Amino acid sequence: MFYMNPVALRRDRLEREKYEKQEKYSIPPFYLRKRIGAGTVEEFLSSGRHCYNDIRNVLKTQRKSIEEFNSILDFGCGCGRTLRWFDEWAKKNVLTGVDVDDEVVNWSKINIPFALVFKSKYTPPLPFESNKFDFIYSVSVFSHLEEDLHLRWLAELERILIRGGYAVISTHGPYCYKPFLFGKYGLKLSNDELIPDYAYGMKEIDRKGFIFDPIDIKTGYGITFISSGYIYERWSNYFEVVDIIPVGMDHLQDTIILRKR
């Protein structure tokens, strides 16, 4: 149970009210924002805006635009950090979000009226028919899954994406190792294989390809680092790996551009 003292609660409420005078949609409370590493309202809004713009920009590299798609899925939508910026597109198209967290799903259902938001389980399948979406994006989900589970989710996303459809997924590449080594985002590494120093950890990520530092063994949640070599080798079993853009998502995570064959 997350606890905030009354003074902090009031401060957060006042901060949200100030921003909501300028924003079109409600802003989630601190305890929900904190789950995605965005403590302040400004961090939440700027991070979501960056992710939205980064998604648009990587699609431009493929001569694609958001406007070409008719049905988009945000896999791991949380409390709408990125989802909220698709509001204009959603006026004419179907926008869907899924997340495993009951509280963020319930909040998003109420406060993001232009999207259909569903709760998913920690494991596949999703409650959608095959070939439903022509574009899927996922921000900071595959950066937290253990190896077998992340491969199962890749297979599931391939199932629900139309042939020729695109997916944009963010991951922790080697660059992300340093911030987590020092607990910059509230999560600190415990994996002995990575701890000694920055250079050592980078080498281990490159050598092994996939490293998972568990936080919740029951759900398969933790801190995950994936090398580009691993992605080209293993992810190509499910998609065409079109490109990998280092630090291409919100100035931190790598961006993987995929296309269904």
Backbone as a ProteinNet text record, in pm:
[ID]
protein_1_A
[PRIMARY]
MFYMNPVALRRDRLEREKYEKQEKYSIPPFYLRKRIGAGTVEEFLSSGRHCYNDIRNVLKTQRKSIEEFNSILDFGCGCGRTLRWFDEWAKKNVLTGVDVDDEVVNWSKINIPFALVFKSKYTPPLPFESNKFDFIYSVSVFSHLEEDLHLRWLAELERILIRGGYAVISTHGPYCYKPFLFGKYGLKLSNDELIPDYAYGMKEIDRKGFIFDPIDIKTGYGITFISSGYIYERWSNYFEVVDIIPVGMDHLQDTIILRKR
[TERTIARY]
84.2	0	87.8	63.9	143	88.3	179.2	134.8	195.1	112.1	157.3	98.8	179.5	126.7	31.9	-53.8	-155.5	-98.4	17.5	78.4	116.7	177.5	217.2	95.6	-10.3	-133	-192.3	-195	-249.2	-162.4	-30.6	60.4	38.8	21.5	-1.5	-134	-238	-368.7	-361.8	-294	-281.7	-201	-96.3	-15.9	-98.1	-176.9	-261.6	-366	-427.4	-530	-472.2	-349.7	-285.1	-266.5	-218.1	-194.2	-324.6	-424.4	-549.8	-626.8	-591.5	-653	-607.5	-491.9	-436.6	-454.1	-467	-476.4	-622	-640	-776	-826.7	-735.1	-774.9	-713.2	-774.9	-729.2	-587.6	-522.5	-386.9	-392	-331.3	-338.3	-266.4	-308.8	-242.4	-100.5	-25.7	116	141.3	63.2	93.3	78.2	-2	-11.1	100.7	132.3	241.9	374.7	392.7	519	545.7	442.7	459.5	529.6	524.8	592.7	716.1	759.2	881.4	867.6	744.6	720.7	655.1	733.8	680	601.9	661.4	593.1	498.5	405.7	312.7	389.3	486.1	564.2	639.4	696.1	764.7	667.4	549	447.7	408.3	379	334.1	446	563.5	673.1	719.4	721.6	761.1	663.3	534	433.6	439.9	462.1	473.3	595	706.2	827	803.6	741.1	716.5	628	523.5	433.4	509.8	590.2	666.5	772.7	833.8	934.1	870.5	751	680.1	651.3	602.6	576.1	704.8	813.3	938.6	997.7	989.2	1045.3	960.6	830.5	746.2	782.9	823.2	864.2	984.4	1070	1186.5	1144.2	1020.5	965.3	863.2	862	765.9	622.2	602	470.2	429.3	298.9	249.5	134.3	110.8	0.3	-131.9	-147	-273.6	-309.4	-212.4	-238.9	-307.3	-299.5	-351.3	-496.5	-568.4	-709.1	-735.8	-645.7	-666.9	-532.3	-516	-388.1	-405.4	-305.3	-302.5	-182.6	-207.6	-101.8	-91.1	14.8	35.4	113.3	41.9	100.7	75.5	-50.4	-85.3	-73.4	-72.6	-63	-176.8	-141.8	-242.7	-243.7	-210.4	-229	-118	1.9	113.7	129.7	130.1	143.4	7.2	-83.7	-216.8	-287.8	-274.5	-348	-314.5	-195.6	-153.9	-209.9	-281.1	-342.9	-487.9	-529.3	-670.7	-724.1	-646.6	-694.7	-709.8	-611.7	-619.4	-741.5	-771.8	-880.2	-1019	-1028.6	-1159.4	-1218.1	-1131.6	-1178.5	-1140.6	-1070.2	-1018.4	-1035.6	-999.1	-1017.7	-885	-882.3	-763.1	-789.7	-699.7	-717.8	-593.6	-615.9	-505.5	-527.9	-420.9	-429.4	-321.5	-350.3	-251.2	-290.4	-190.9	-216.3	-260.3	-247.6	-270.7	-415.8	-489.7	-630.9	-652.8	-572	-594	-571.9	-466	-442.6	-546.5	-591.1	-695.4	-825.4	-864.2	-987.1	-977.8	-862.3	-844.4	-853.5	-788.4	-786.6	-924.6	-1000.6	-1136.4	-1221.9	-1202.1	-1281.1	-1227	-1096.9	-1035.3	-979.1	-977.7	-935.1	-1051.8	-1148.8	-1275	-1266.6	-1158.8	-1148.8	-1082.4	-1046.1	-979.9	-1058.2	-1048.9	-1104	-991.1	-1006.2	-898.7	-942.2	-857.9	-888.5	-780	-820.3	-722.9	-678	-547.8	-495	-434.6	-408.4	-338.1	-188.1	-110.9	34.2	89.7	9.5	51.8	-50	-7.3	-101	-207.5	-321.3	-346.8	-418.8	-425	-504.8	-645.9	-744	-884.1	-921.2	-836.7	-861	-845.2	-922.2	-908.6	-777.1	-736.1	-614.2	-630.1	-518.6	-515.7	-608.9	-611.3	-703.5	-643.9	-515.9	-455.6	-358.7	-351.4	-250.3	-128.9	-135.4	-17.3	-25.1	87.9	98.8	223.7	211	330.3	331.6	451	466.7	587.5	560.7	665.8	694.6	817.2	865.1	787.7	763.1	705.7	809.3	860.5	959.7	1092	1105	1221.8	1210.3	1100.3	1079.1	1032.5	1042.4	991.8	1105.7	1082.6	1183.5	1178.1	1280.3	1303.3	1188.6	1147.8	1041.9	912.2	877.9	754.3	760.3	872.4	880.5	869.8	920.4	905	759.7	692.3	549.9	466.4	501.7	427.8	459.4	580.3	611.3	525.6	512.2	428.7	283.1	236.6	98.2	75.5	169.4	154.7	157.9	240.4	241.7	106	40.6	-90.2	-195.9	-196.5	-306.1	-274.9	-154.3	-117.4	-147.1	-197	-225.8	-95.5	-101.3	16.1	57	183.4	233	223.2	159.1	145.2	276	283.2	404.9	385.4	495.9	499.9	625.2	611.1	724	733.7	845.6	863	990.8	984.1	1104.6	1165.4	1297.1	1370.1	1483.1	1534.7	1656.5	1775.4	1844.7	1970.3	2084.4	2207.9	2322.8	2330	2283.2	2289.1	2214.7	2107.2	2023.2	2089.3	2197.6	2256.9	2303.6	2367.8	2425.5	2320.6	2208	2107.3	2053.5	2031.7	1978.2	2083.7	2208.5	2316.4	2313.5	2277.8	2277	2135.7	2036	1900.1	1834.6	1868.1	1816.5	1665.3	1603.9	1459	1384	1445.9	1379.7	1394	1455.8	1481.9	1633	1686.8	1832	1866.7	1969.6	2009.8	2056.2	2023.4	2072.2	2146.5	2142.9	2204.6	2358	2416.8	2561.7	2641.7	2579	2648.6	2671.9	2594.4	2600.8	2664.6	2671.5	2701.1	2839.8	2949.1	3081.6	3104.8	3083.9	3099.6	3031.5	3027.5	2955.8	3011.9	3143.7	3206	3181.3	3189.9	3167.7	3024.5	2928.7	2788.9	2758.7	2815	2794.5	2846.2	2962.2	3019.7	2932.1	2876.9	2791.8	2663.9	2605.4	2484.3	2514.3	2626.6	2663.5	2696.5	2763	2803.8	2685.8	2594.7	2483.2	2361.3	2346.3	2234.1	2109	2076	1954.2	1986.5	1964.3	1987.3	1864.9	1818.1	1697.6	1731.2	1698.2	1719.7	1581.5	1539.1	1400.7	1368.5	1247.7	1191.6	1074.2	988.7	873.9	876.2	926.5	940.7	805.5	704	571.2	515.6	534.5	477.8	578.4	705.1	806.1	845.8	832.8	864.1	999.9	1077.7	1207.2	1268.4	1399.9	1472	1542.4	1515.1	1564.6	1652.6	1765.2	1853.8	1866.7	1850.8	1854.7	1948.7	2041.4	2134.4	2069.4	2121.9	2068.8	2092.5	2205.7	2231.6	2127.1	2086.9	1983.5	1851.8	1817.7	1690.4	1689.9	1796.3	1801.8	1795	1854.9	1856.3	1724.8	1671	1554.9	1420.4	1414.9	1287.4	1248.7	1348.4	1318.8	1243.1	1230	1144.8	997	965.4	825.6	795	892.1	873	995.6	977.4	1092.9	1142.2	1267.5	1325	1376	1299.8	1328.1	1445.9	1447.8	1555.6	1558	1673.6	1689.8	1752.7	1685.7	1734.2	1780	1910.5	1959.7	1908.1	1860.9	1813.2	1708	1622.6	1524.4	1390.7	1372.3	1243.6	1265.3	1213.8	1215.7	1357.6	1454.3	1593.8	1654.8	1598.3	1649.8	1652	1536.2	1527.8	1551.7	1596.5	1610.6	1472.7	1461.4	1335.4	1352.1	1265	1270.1	1153.2	1182.7	1077.4	1059.2	936.7	905.1	795.5	796.8	689.2	649.9	520	472.7	483.7	545.1	565.4	434.1
-119	0	124.1	213.6	335.6	439.2	505.9	605.1	741.7	845.5	983.2	1059.7	1139.4	1216.4	1325	1377.6	1474.8	1597.5	1643.5	1760.3	1728.8	1610.6	1569.8	1547.3	1490.1	1468.6	1601.2	1698.2	1829.7	1897.2	1886.3	1945.1	1884.3	1752.8	1685.2	1728	1738.1	1780.1	1920.9	2011.3	2148.2	2153.7	2070.8	2067.3	2016.8	1911.3	1858.6	1960.2	2027.7	2127.4	2240.8	2282	2388.4	2347.8	2226.1	2179.9	2148.7	2100.3	2062.9	2182.7	2301.3	2421.7	2442.9	2386.9	2401.8	2276.1	2160.4	2033.2	1996.6	1917.8	1876	1760.4	1685.3	1564.6	1562.6	1483.8	1474.9	1419	1448.7	1400.3	1302	1185.3	1084.9	1130.6	1080.9	1116.6	1061.3	1112.2	1079.7	929.6	855.8	713.8	633	682	615.4	661.7	788.7	839.6	775	755	701	560.9	487.6	350.4	345.8	455.9	459.9	549	582.2	659.1	807	858.3	1000.5	1060.9	1108.2	1155.4	1284.1	1386.8	1515.4	1517	1610.2	1624.7	1661.8	1751.1	1792.7	1674.2	1588.2	1468.7	1378.3	1360.4	1274.7	1327.9	1456.6	1515.3	1520.4	1563.4	1575.6	1438.7	1337.9	1203.9	1147	1162.1	1112.2	1183.2	1314.1	1392.2	1348.5	1326.9	1280.2	1144.7	1052.8	918.6	925.6	1006.4	1022.6	1076.3	1180.4	1238.4	1141.9	1066.1	967.7	860	817.1	717	771.6	893.6	956.3	966.6	1004.6	1024.9	894.8	785.9	659.8	606.4	633.1	591.9	669	794.3	874.2	812.4	745.1	681.1	569.2	520.8	416.1	473.8	607.4	679.3	644	633.9	605.5	718.7	730.7	829.5	768.7	822.4	777	783	885	906.7	795.1	714.6	604	485.8	478.3	362.9	383.8	271.5	276	220.7	134.2	70.1	54.2	124.8	127.1	69.8	-8.5	-63.4	-9	41.4	74.5	-43.7	-123.1	-241.8	-200.5	-195.6	-147.1	1.6	42.1	184.8	257.9	184.3	249.6	348.6	462.6	566.3	669.7	624.7	708.1	806.3	780.2	872.1	904.5	801.2	821	823.2	744.1	729.2	863.4	952.4	1078.3	1168.6	1148.8	1235.3	1190.7	1079	1030.3	1077.3	1175	1213.2	1261.9	1340.9	1390.9	1276.7	1188	1071.6	987.2	973.7	885.6	939.5	1062.2	1117	1042.8	986.5	919.3	771.6	724.8	588.7	521.1	393.6	315.1	303.1	359.2	355.4	264.7	169.5	70.8	67.5	47.8	32.2	-89.5	-156.2	-268.1	-252.6	-301.1	-300.7	-407	-452	-555.7	-498.2	-368	-302.4	-256.7	-314.3	-280.3	-130.9	-71.1	69.7	162.9	140.6	230.7	208	84.5	56.4	126.6	115.3	180.7	332	388.1	532.7	575.7	500.3	535.1	522.1	422.9	407	530	589.4	705.8	835	847	976.2	990.2	881.4	889.8	840.1	925.7	883.1	844.4	881.9	854.4	720.5	644.1	515	403	283.7	163.5	98.5	88.6	37.7	-92.4	-193.8	-326.1	-370.7	-453.7	-517.9	-647.8	-672.1	-797.1	-878	-1003.8	-1087.9	-1068.7	-1125.5	-1115	-1202.4	-1295.3	-1384.9	-1380.3	-1410.1	-1413.5	-1520.7	-1510.4	-1418.5	-1291.1	-1196.1	-1075.7	-1102.4	-1023.9	-1049.7	-993.2	-1018.1	-964.8	-1075.6	-1063.4	-1159.9	-1137	-1235.5	-1223.5	-1114.6	-1053.4	-952.3	-834.4	-787.5	-679.9	-540.7	-523.1	-389.3	-373.1	-249.2	-224.8	-151.1	-109.9	-53.5	-80.1	-124.5	-149.4	-78.9	-9.8	43.6	2	-6.4	-49.5	21.3	105	183.6	128.2	88.6	43.3	-75.1	-173.5	-301.2	-412.1	-423.9	-527.4	-498.6	-381.3	-346.9	-399.8	-475.7	-525.6	-671	-744.3	-881.8	-983.5	-1098.2	-1204.8	-1269.1	-1347.2	-1386.4	-1466.7	-1574.5	-1657.4	-1577.7	-1498.1	-1420.8	-1316.2	-1252.6	-1149	-1210.5	-1333.2	-1399.8	-1441.3	-1484.1	-1519.3	-1397.3	-1282.4	-1160.2	-1113.2	-1133.4	-1101.5	-1184.1	-1312.7	-1400.5	-1355.3	-1308.7	-1263.2	-1134.2	-1042.6	-919.3	-948.3	-1044.8	-1084.9	-1140.2	-1212.7	-1271.6	-1165.5	-1058.3	-960.6	-845.2	-843.4	-740.6	-791.4	-702.5	-743.2	-764.8	-841.6	-862.4	-728.9	-697.5	-569.6	-457.6	-487	-387.5	-364.7	-251	-211.8	-217	-243	-233.2	-155.8	-69.7	5.6	-26.5	-83.9	-131.8	-74.3	-30.8	21.1	-85.8	-81.1	-175.1	-101.3	-162.2	-112.3	-166.6	-79.7	-118.1	-94.7	-114.8	-96.2	43	145.4	281.8	294.1	218.2	228.1	170	96.6	28.7	124.5	232.3	324.1	386.2	439.4	496.5	395.5	272.5	172.2	122.9	127.1	88.1	174.4	301.6	394.9	425.9	348.5	363.9	494.5	548.9	679.8	682.3	570.8	567.7	493.3	484.3	419.8	269.1	213.5	69.6	51.5	-27.9	-46.2	-192	-214	-349.6	-430	-559.7	-650.8	-769	-778.7	-890.2	-884	-982.8	-983.3	-983.9	-1032.5	-1036	-895.7	-798	-663.4	-560.3	-590	-488.5	-423.9	-497.4	-441.3	-297.1	-268.8	-131.9	-117.3	4.5	35.7	-41	-36.8	-102.6	-253.6	-312.3	-456.5	-493.3	-417.1	-445.1	-433.5	-332.5	-315.5	-437.1	-487.2	-604.1	-727.6	-743.1	-858.5	-854.3	-736	-721.7	-759.3	-711.1	-740.2	-887.9	-947.6	-1088.7	-1183.8	-1160.8	-1252.6	-1221	-1095.1	-1056.6	-1020.3	-1100.5	-1077	-1098.1	-995.2	-1005.9	-953.5	-1033.5	-999.9	-995.3	-883.8	-867.1	-865.6	-976	-987.5	-896.2	-843.3	-768.3	-845.1	-897.7	-978	-1108.6	-1214	-1342.7	-1399	-1376.4	-1430.6	-1381.5	-1254.4	-1197.1	-1190.1	-1219.1	-1209.5	-1066.3	-978.7	-837.6	-806.2	-723.1	-683.2	-576.7	-573.4	-482.2	-566.6	-538.1	-620	-537.9	-595.6	-533.1	-628.1	-573.3	-655.8	-591.6	-669.2	-617	-617.7	-537.1	-532.2	-665.1	-730.6	-860.3	-963.5	-965.6	-1058.2	-1029.4	-903.1	-866.5	-911	-884.9	-927.8	-1080.3	-1151	-1297.2	-1360	-1316.9	-1383.5	-1322	-1192.6	-1128.4	-1152	-1180.8	-1205.2	-1335.7	-1417	-1535.8	-1497.7	-1374.8	-1330.4	-1217.3	-1130.8	-1013.3	-991.1	-908.9	-850.3	-736.7	-744.9	-636.9	-530.9	-425.3	-322.9	-235.6	-193.9	-105.9	-100.8	-67.1	-44	93.3	179.7	316.1	330.8	336	350.3	479	466.4	580.6	659.9	586.5	653.1	680.8	635.3	656.2	735.4	854.9	940.8	960.8	972.6	1000.1	891.9	772.4	669	530.3	481.1	343.2	333.5	216	189.3	169.3	202.3	186.8	81.4	-18.3	-128.7	-114	-109.1	-99.6	-238.9	-289.3	-424	-417.7	-514.7	-527.3	-674.1	-699.4	-836.4	-881	-995.3	-1046.8	-1093.1
0	0	0	-96.3	-104.6	-7.9	65.8	164	132.4	137.8	129.1	246.9	313.8	426	374.2	458.7	416.1	346.1	390.4	327.4	183	160.6	25.8	-63.6	-6.7	-82.7	-130.1	-40.4	-75.6	-180.8	-165.7	-263.2	-401.6	-403.9	-531.8	-592.8	-511	-561.8	-621.3	-553.4	-602.8	-732.3	-739.6	-861.2	-979.2	-955.8	-1062.8	-1106.3	-1010.9	-1043	-1126	-1095.8	-1172.1	-1318.3	-1340.1	-1476.6	-1549.3	-1476.1	-1541.1	-1594.3	-1550.5	-1607.4	-1751.2	-1784	-1918.7	-2003.5	-1938	-2008.6	-2038.7	-2144.6	-2181.7	-2096.9	-2037.5	-1965.7	-1825.9	-1740.3	-1601.7	-1593.2	-1483.6	-1459.2	-1342.2	-1356.4	-1249.5	-1123.3	-1008.3	-882.5	-877	-781.1	-769.6	-762.8	-682.5	-662.9	-790.7	-886.5	-1016.2	-1109.2	-1106.3	-1189.8	-1150.6	-1019.6	-969.9	-1023.1	-1054.7	-1104	-1239.1	-1312.3	-1441.6	-1435.4	-1314.4	-1298.2	-1326.6	-1324.9	-1350.3	-1227.2	-1133.4	-1007	-1016.6	-1077	-1086	-1205.6	-1202.3	-1315	-1441.3	-1428.6	-1544.5	-1604.8	-1521.6	-1571.8	-1646.2	-1589.7	-1652.2	-1790	-1797.8	-1923.8	-2027.4	-1986.1	-2082.6	-2132.1	-2043.8	-2084.8	-2186.5	-2160	-2253.9	-2387.5	-2382.6	-2506.2	-2585.9	-2516.2	-2584.8	-2650.5	-2576.4	-2631.7	-2755.1	-2747.9	-2862.6	-2983.8	-2962.8	-3073.6	-3124.4	-3033.8	-3076.1	-3163	-3126.9	-3207.7	-3346.5	-3353.1	-3483.2	-3565.5	-3500.1	-3573.7	-3626.1	-3547.3	-3597.7	-3713.3	-3709.6	-3822.5	-3949.5	-3933.9	-4049.8	-4119.5	-4043.3	-4105.3	-4200	-4181	-4268.7	-4366.7	-4375	-4459.9	-4422.8	-4291.9	-4237.2	-4143.6	-4122.3	-4026.8	-3947.9	-3829.5	-3744.8	-3820.3	-3903.7	-3973	-4071	-4109.9	-4202.9	-4135.9	-4002.6	-3931.1	-3889.1	-3878.7	-3839.8	-3700.4	-3653.7	-3524	-3453.6	-3340.3	-3269.6	-3129.6	-3087.8	-2952.5	-2876.7	-2755.7	-2660.4	-2565.2	-2581.1	-2497.8	-2373.4	-2259.4	-2135.6	-2119.6	-2133.5	-2141.5	-2008.8	-1896.2	-1766.1	-1745.7	-1687	-1663.5	-1775.3	-1896.2	-2015	-2043.6	-1995.7	-2020	-2168.4	-2253.5	-2398.1	-2466.5	-2417.2	-2476	-2490.8	-2392.1	-2390.3	-2508.9	-2567.9	-2678.1	-2813.2	-2815.3	-2939.6	-2953.4	-2874.6	-2870.4	-3004.5	-3078.6	-3208	-3307.3	-3310	-3399.9	-3366.2	-3237.2	-3191.6	-3226	-3272.2	-3310.2	-3430	-3513.8	-3635.2	-3638.9	-3537.2	-3541.1	-3405.4	-3400	-3277.8	-3203	-3084.2	-2999.2	-2880.3	-2857.4	-2751	-2661.8	-2533.5	-2439.7	-2352.1	-2312	-2218.2	-2113.2	-1992.2	-1885.5	-1783.1	-1706.4	-1605.9	-1471.9	-1455.4	-1326.5	-1314.7	-1220.7	-1202	-1181.6	-1096.4	-1060.7	-1177.9	-1255	-1368.2	-1477.7	-1495.4	-1593.6	-1555.3	-1429.6	-1384.6	-1397.7	-1363.1	-1376.1	-1522.3	-1610.3	-1752.2	-1815.6	-1775.2	-1829.1	-1801.8	-1686.2	-1646.1	-1706.4	-1712.9	-1744.2	-1885.3	-1961.6	-2101.6	-2187	-2209.1	-2270.3	-2417.1	-2484.7	-2627.8	-2658.2	-2553.7	-2573.9	-2506.7	-2564.8	-2502.8	-2423.4	-2293.2	-2208.8	-2141.8	-2150.9	-2098	-2000.8	-1907.5	-1819.3	-1884.3	-1880.7	-1933	-1819.3	-1846.7	-1750.6	-1769	-1676.4	-1686.7	-1799	-1846	-1953.4	-2066.7	-2190.6	-2302.8	-2281.5	-2353.1	-2464.5	-2421.4	-2515.2	-2498.6	-2549.6	-2505.1	-2543.6	-2680.3	-2781.3	-2914.7	-3017.6	-3126.3	-3234.6	-3308.5	-3385.9	-3464.9	-3570.9	-3607.6	-3715.3	-3688.5	-3565	-3529	-3548.5	-3518	-3517.5	-3634.2	-3685.8	-3789	-3734.8	-3607.8	-3542.6	-3392.3	-3336.4	-3192.5	-3142.7	-3030.9	-2966.5	-2820.4	-2764.9	-2626.8	-2566.5	-2466.2	-2402.5	-2263	-2241.7	-2110.2	-2054.2	-2139.7	-2096.4	-2115.4	-2236.5	-2264.1	-2193.6	-2137.4	-2056.6	-1914.3	-1887.1	-1750.5	-1745.5	-1855	-1859	-1862.9	-1795.7	-1803.6	-1942.1	-1974.9	-2113.7	-2174.6	-2109.9	-2167.5	-2184.3	-2085	-2091.5	-2201.6	-2218.8	-2322.8	-2462.5	-2481.1	-2609.9	-2634.6	-2529.2	-2543	-2580.1	-2522.4	-2556	-2698.2	-2744.1	-2883.4	-2978.1	-2947.7	-3030.5	-3029	-2913.2	-2902.8	-2980.6	-2974.4	-3051.2	-3201.2	-3239.9	-3381.2	-3423.4	-3335.2	-3366.3	-3393.1	-3314.2	-3324.4	-3420.4	-3476.3	-3573.5	-3714.2	-3799.8	-3936.5	-4014.2	-4120.8	-4204.7	-4267.3	-4255.7	-4304.7	-4202.3	-4087.8	-3982.8	-3909.3	-3842.5	-3771.1	-3620.1	-3551.8	-3405.6	-3367	-3267.9	-3214.2	-3065.4	-3024.5	-2887.7	-2829.1	-2704	-2638.3	-2547.2	-2535.7	-2450.6	-2378.5	-2272.6	-2209.5	-2287	-2356.6	-2419	-2320.9	-2364.2	-2273.9	-2211.6	-2283.4	-2230	-2097.3	-2081.8	-1962	-1838.2	-1856.8	-1741.7	-1632.9	-1673.4	-1575.2	-1482.8	-1535	-1444.4	-1342.6	-1386	-1294.2	-1195.2	-1234	-1143.3	-1017.1	-1035.9	-923.1	-872.5	-919	-868.2	-905.4	-1021.1	-1061	-1072.5	-1113.4	-1135.8	-1025.1	-910	-797.5	-798.3	-901.9	-911	-920.9	-831.8	-829.6	-854.9	-932.4	-969.3	-848.7	-851.5	-748.1	-809.4	-942.3	-1013.7	-1001.5	-936.3	-913.4	-1043.4	-1151.1	-1279.2	-1335.3	-1285.2	-1340.8	-1248.8	-1120.4	-1020.7	-1027.8	-1050.3	-1025.2	-1072.3	-1198.7	-1246.1	-1381.7	-1429.5	-1553.2	-1673.1	-1690.9	-1805.6	-1802.7	-1684.6	-1670.2	-1709.2	-1657.9	-1688.7	-1836.2	-1901.9	-2045.8	-2122.6	-2081.6	-2148.6	-2130.1	-2008.9	-1981	-2064.8	-2079.2	-2160.1	-2304.7	-2354.5	-2492.3	-2510.1	-2411.3	-2421.7	-2413.4	-2317.7	-2295.3	-2381.1	-2417.8	-2503.4	-2427	-2325.9	-2248.2	-2100.4	-2020.2	-1876	-1802.3	-1707.6	-1631.2	-1483.1	-1419.3	-1275.9	-1209.4	-1146.5	-1098.2	-980.2	-984.6	-871.9	-813.5	-901.1	-859.4	-938.2	-877.2	-946.9	-987.7	-907.1	-933.5	-1066.3	-1097.2	-1219.7	-1333.8	-1306.3	-1410.8	-1440.6	-1338.1	-1354.9	-1293.8	-1364	-1312.2	-1400.5	-1405.3	-1493.4	-1598.3	-1724.1	-1834.5	-1927.7	-1966.5	-2064.2	-2183.7	-2304.3	-2425.2	-2526.1	-2578.3	-2678.3	-2816.4	-2905	-3041.5	-3113.1	-3083.5	-3146.6	-3110.8	-2983.5	-2938	-3010.4	-3023.1	-3087.5	-3232.3	-3305.2	-3445.3	-3457.7	-3363.9	-3371.7	-3327.6	-3213.6	-3155.5	-3195.5	-3201.1	-3235.2	-3381.1	-3465.3	-3606.8	-3627.6	-3522.5	-3530.9	-3535.5	-3497.1	-3489.3	-3587.1	-3609.5	-3694.7	-3782.3	-3882.3	-3948.5	-3859.3	-3816.4	-3735.6	-3833.6	-3846.5	-3947.5	-3906.4	-3780.7	-3735.9	-3582.7	-3528.9	-3385.5	-3369.4	-3295.7	-3275.8	-3131.1	-3107.2	-2968.8	-2904	-2781.2	-2702.3	-2780.5	-2851.3	-2936.1	-2870.7	-2746.1	-2678.4	-2549.9	-2547.1	-2428.6	-2374.5	-2463.8	-2428.2	-2339.3	-2338.7	-2249.1	-2312.7	-2354.6	-2401.7	-2552.5	-2594.8	-2737.3	-2799.2	-2927.2	-2998.5	-3106.7	-3103.1	-3200.6	-3296.3	-3425.5	-3527	-3588.7	-3579.3	-3627.5	-3733.9	-3822.3	-3922.1	-3933.1	-3938.5	-3952.1	-4097.7	-4114.1	-4249.7	-4311.9
[MASK]
+++++++++++++++++++++++++++++++++++++++++++++++++++++++++++++++++++++++++++++++++++++++++++++++++++++++++++++++++++++++++++++++++++++++++++++++++++++++++++++++++++++++++++++++++++++++++++++++++++++++++++++++++++++++++++++++++++++++++++++++++++++++++++++++++++++

